[in-house]
Amino acid sequence: MKTKTWTVITNTGKQADLESGLEQKTVQKPTHISAREFVHWLAADGHIDDDSLRSLFKL
């Protein structure tokens, strides 16, 4: 199965809006990382794949 790549549309430090083609989703900042780390991981106009996104929440 191909890994989906998400484009980061916005990241407020509390939540990030992601888009992959026509699909969109919003992710909330995990409680175990700071807002600064969350913004670093999901930089605006950056890209993240599903595997990396899952690892962010399971650190």
DSSP file (Angstrom, degrees, kcal/mol; ACC not computed):
  #  RESIDUE AA STRUCTURE BP1 BP2  ACC     N-H-->O    O-->H-N    N-H-->O    O-->H-N    TCO  KAPPA ALPHA  PHI   PSI    X-CA   Y-CA   Z-CA
    1    1 A M              0   0    0      0, 0.0     2,-0.2     0, 0.0     0, 0.0   0.000 360.0 360.0 360.0 135.4    0.0    0.0    0.0
    2    2 A K        -     0   0    0      1,-0.1     2,-0.4     0, 0.0     0, 0.0  -0.494 360.0-118.7 -75.8 139.4    1.3    3.4   -1.0
    3    3 A T        -     0   0    0     -2,-0.2     2,-0.3     1,-0.1    -1,-0.1  -0.626  27.2-127.9 -78.5 132.0    2.0    5.9    1.9
    4    4 A K        -     0   0    0     -2,-0.4    46,-1.9    16,-0.0     2,-0.5  -0.607  16.0-146.3 -81.1 138.0    0.0    9.1    1.6
    5    5 A T  E     -A   49   0A   0     -2,-0.3     2,-0.4    44,-0.2    44,-0.3  -0.917  11.4-154.7-107.6 131.0    1.8   12.4    1.8
    6    6 A W  E     -A   48   0A   0     42,-3.5    42,-2.3    -2,-0.5     2,-0.5  -0.824   6.6-143.6-105.4 141.0    0.1   15.3    3.5
    7    7 A T  E     -AB  47  19A   0     12,-3.1    12,-2.0    -2,-0.4     2,-0.6  -0.894  22.3-127.3 -99.4 132.3    0.7   19.0    2.8
    8    8 A V  E     + B   0  18A   0     38,-2.6    37,-2.2    -2,-0.5    10,-0.2  -0.704  28.9 177.0 -82.6 119.8    0.6   21.2    5.9
    9    9 A I  E     -     0   0A   0      8,-3.0     2,-0.3    -2,-0.6    -1,-0.2   0.919  66.5  -8.6 -87.4 -53.3   -1.8   24.1    5.2
   10   10 A T  E     - B   0  17A   0      7,-1.1     7,-2.2    34,-0.1    -1,-0.4  -0.978  53.1-168.4-142.7 155.5   -1.7   25.8    8.6
   11   11 A N  E     + B   0  16A   0     -2,-0.3     5,-0.2     5,-0.2    33,-0.1  -0.884   5.8 179.5-147.1 113.9   -0.3   25.1   12.0
   12   12 A T        -     0   0    0      3,-2.4     4,-0.1    -2,-0.3    27,-0.1   0.494  55.9-105.7 -90.7  -5.0   -1.3   27.2   15.0
   13   13 A G  S    S+     0   0    0      2,-0.4    25,-0.2    25,-0.1     3,-0.1   0.162 118.4  57.0  94.6 -17.4    0.8   25.3   17.5
   14   14 A K  S    S+     0   0    0      1,-0.4    15,-2.8    24,-0.1     2,-0.3   0.654 119.9   4.2-111.8 -31.6   -2.4   23.7   18.9
   15   15 A Q  E     - C   0  28A   0     13,-0.3    -3,-2.4     2,-0.0    -1,-0.4  -0.989  62.0-147.6-151.9 156.4   -3.7   22.1   15.7
   16   16 A A  E     -BC  11  27A   0     11,-2.6    11,-2.6    -2,-0.3     2,-0.5  -0.975  10.2-141.4-128.2 141.0   -2.6   21.6   12.1
   17   17 A D  E     -BC  10  26A   0     -7,-2.2    -8,-3.0    -2,-0.4    -7,-1.1  -0.900  25.0-171.2-101.8 126.2   -4.7   21.4    9.0
   18   18 A L  E     -BC   8  25A   0      7,-3.4     7,-2.2    -2,-0.5     2,-0.4  -0.829   7.5-165.5-119.0 154.6   -3.4   18.9    6.4
   19   19 A E  E     +BC   7  24A   0    -12,-2.0   -12,-3.1    -2,-0.3     2,-0.3  -0.999  12.4 178.4-142.9 137.4   -4.4   18.2    2.9
   20   20 A S  E >  S- C   0  23A   0      3,-3.1     3,-2.0    -2,-0.4     2,-0.4  -0.856  71.4 -54.7-138.1 100.7   -3.7   15.3    0.5
   21   21 A G  T 3  S-     0   0    0     -2,-0.3   -14,-0.0     1,-0.3    -1,-0.0  -0.540 122.4 -19.0  65.6-124.1   -5.4   15.8   -2.9
   22   22 A L  T 3  S+     0   0    0     -2,-0.4     2,-0.3    -3,-0.1    -1,-0.3   0.564 120.4  96.2 -89.9  -9.2   -9.1   16.3   -2.1
   23   23 A E  E <   -C   20   0A   0     -3,-2.0    -3,-3.1     2,-0.0     2,-0.3  -0.641  52.1-178.5 -85.5 136.5   -8.8   14.8    1.4
   24   24 A Q  E     +C   19   0A   0     -2,-0.3     2,-0.3    -5,-0.2    -5,-0.2  -0.959   4.5 172.7-130.8 150.6   -8.3   17.1    4.3
   25   25 A K  E     -C   18   0A   0     -7,-2.2    -7,-3.4    -2,-0.3     2,-0.4  -0.990  22.9-137.7-153.3 158.2   -7.9   16.5    8.1
   26   26 A T  E     -C   17   0A   0     -2,-0.3     2,-0.4    -9,-0.2    -9,-0.2  -0.961  17.5-163.1-116.8 132.5   -7.1   18.4   11.2
   27   27 A V  E     -C   16   0A   0    -11,-2.6   -11,-2.6    -2,-0.4     2,-0.2  -0.947  12.2-137.1-117.6 139.5   -4.8   17.0   13.9
   28   28 A Q  E     -C   15   0A   0     -2,-0.4   -13,-0.3   -13,-0.2   -14,-0.1  -0.630  34.2 -95.5 -89.4 150.3   -4.5   18.2   17.4
   29   29 A K        -     0   0    0    -15,-2.8    -1,-0.1    -2,-0.2     6,-0.1  -0.449  42.6-116.6 -63.3 129.1   -1.1   18.7   19.1
   30   30 A P    >   -     0   0    0      0, 0.0     3,-1.2     0, 0.0     8,-0.1  -0.390  18.9-125.6 -64.2 148.9   -0.2   15.6   21.2
   31   31 A T  T 3  S+     0   0    0      1,-0.2    -2,-0.1    -3,-0.1     0, 0.0   0.719 102.7  65.5 -70.6 -20.7    0.1   16.4   24.9
   32   32 A H  T 3  S+     0   0    0     25,-0.1     2,-0.3     2,-0.1    -1,-0.2   0.461  98.1  58.2 -86.1   0.4    3.6   15.0   25.2
   33   33 A I  S <  S-     0   0    0     -3,-1.2     2,-0.1     3,-0.0    -4,-0.0  -0.902  83.4-111.9-126.5 159.2    5.3   17.6   22.9
   34   34 A S     >  -     0   0    0     -2,-0.3     4,-2.2     1,-0.1     5,-0.1  -0.381  29.7-110.8 -82.7 164.7    5.4   21.4   23.1
   35   35 A A  H  > S+     0   0    0      1,-0.2     4,-2.4     2,-0.2     5,-0.2   0.878 120.0  55.3 -60.4 -38.2    3.7   23.8   20.6
   36   36 A R  H  > S+     0   0    0      1,-0.2     4,-2.2     2,-0.2    -1,-0.2   0.920 108.5  46.8 -62.0 -44.1    7.2   24.7   19.3
   37   37 A E  H  > S+     0   0    0      2,-0.2     4,-2.8     1,-0.2    -1,-0.2   0.894 111.0  52.8 -63.9 -39.4    8.0   21.1   18.6
   38   38 A F  H  X S+     0   0    0     -4,-2.2     4,-2.3     2,-0.2    -2,-0.2   0.909 110.2  46.8 -62.9 -43.7    4.6   20.6   16.9
   39   39 A V  H  < S+     0   0    0     -4,-2.4    -1,-0.2     2,-0.2    -2,-0.2   0.880 112.5  51.4 -65.4 -38.1    5.2   23.6   14.6
   40   40 A H  H >< S+     0   0    0     -4,-2.2     3,-0.7    -5,-0.2    -2,-0.2   0.932 112.4  44.9 -63.7 -45.9    8.7   22.3   13.9
   41   41 A W  H 3< S+     0   0    0     -4,-2.8     2,-0.3     1,-0.3    -2,-0.2   0.877 124.6  33.8 -65.5 -38.5    7.4   18.8   13.0
   42   42 A L  T 3< S-     0   0    0     -4,-2.3    -1,-0.3    -5,-0.2    -2,-0.1  -0.542  82.4-179.0-119.8  64.5    4.5   20.2   10.9
   43   43 A A    X   -     0   0    0     -3,-0.7     3,-2.3    -2,-0.3   -35,-0.3  -0.380  40.4 -94.7 -65.5 139.4    6.0   23.4    9.3
   44   44 A A  T 3  S+     0   0    0      1,-0.3   -35,-0.2   -33,-0.1    -1,-0.1  -0.260 113.1  15.7 -55.5 140.5    3.5   25.3    7.1
   45   45 A D  T 3  S+     0   0    0    -37,-2.2    -1,-0.3     1,-0.2   -36,-0.1   0.544 104.8 124.0  66.2   9.7    3.9   24.4    3.5
   46   46 A G    <   -     0   0    0     -3,-2.3   -38,-2.6   -38,-0.1     2,-0.4  -0.334  56.1-129.5 -88.0 177.3    5.8   21.3    4.6
   47   47 A H  E     +A    7   0A   0    -40,-0.2     2,-0.3    -3,-0.1   -40,-0.2  -0.971  22.0 178.4-130.4 144.9    5.0   17.7    3.8
   48   48 A I  E     -A    6   0A   0    -42,-2.3   -42,-3.5    -2,-0.4     2,-0.2  -0.993  19.3-137.4-145.2 138.2    4.7   14.7    6.0
   49   49 A D  E  >  -A    5   0A   0     -2,-0.3     4,-2.5   -44,-0.3   -44,-0.2  -0.496  31.9-103.2 -92.8 168.0    3.8   11.1    5.2
   50   50 A D  H  > S+     0   0    0    -46,-1.9     4,-2.5     1,-0.2     5,-0.2   0.870 119.5  53.1 -57.3 -40.4    1.4    8.9    7.1
   51   51 A D  H  > S+     0   0    0      1,-0.2     4,-2.0     2,-0.2    -1,-0.2   0.921 111.7  44.8 -64.3 -43.5    4.2    6.9    8.8
   52   52 A S  H  > S+     0   0    0      2,-0.2     4,-1.7     1,-0.2    -1,-0.2   0.881 111.9  53.2 -66.6 -37.7    6.0   10.1   10.0
   53   53 A L  H  X S+     0   0    0     -4,-2.5     4,-1.1     1,-0.2    -2,-0.2   0.918 109.3  48.6 -63.7 -43.5    2.7   11.5   11.2
   54   54 A R  H  X S+     0   0    0     -4,-2.5     4,-0.8     1,-0.2     3,-0.5   0.900 109.0  53.5 -62.3 -40.5    1.9    8.3   13.2
   55   55 A S  H  < S+     0   0    0     -4,-2.0     3,-0.4     1,-0.2     4,-0.4   0.839 100.9  61.0 -66.2 -30.9    5.4    8.4   14.8
   56   56 A L  H >< S+     0   0    0     -4,-1.7     3,-0.5     1,-0.2    -1,-0.2   0.876 108.8  42.8 -59.6 -37.7    4.8   12.0   15.9
   57   57 A F  H 3< S+     0   0    0     -4,-1.1    -1,-0.2    -3,-0.5    -2,-0.2   0.594 116.0  48.0 -86.7 -11.6    1.9   10.8   18.0
   58   58 A K  T 3<        0   0    0     -4,-0.8    -1,-0.2    -3,-0.4    -2,-0.2   0.216 360.0 360.0-112.2  14.4    3.6    7.7   19.4
   59   59 A L    <         0   0    0     -3,-0.5    -1,-0.1    -4,-0.4    -2,-0.1   0.523 360.0 360.0 -56.0 360.0    7.0    9.3   20.4
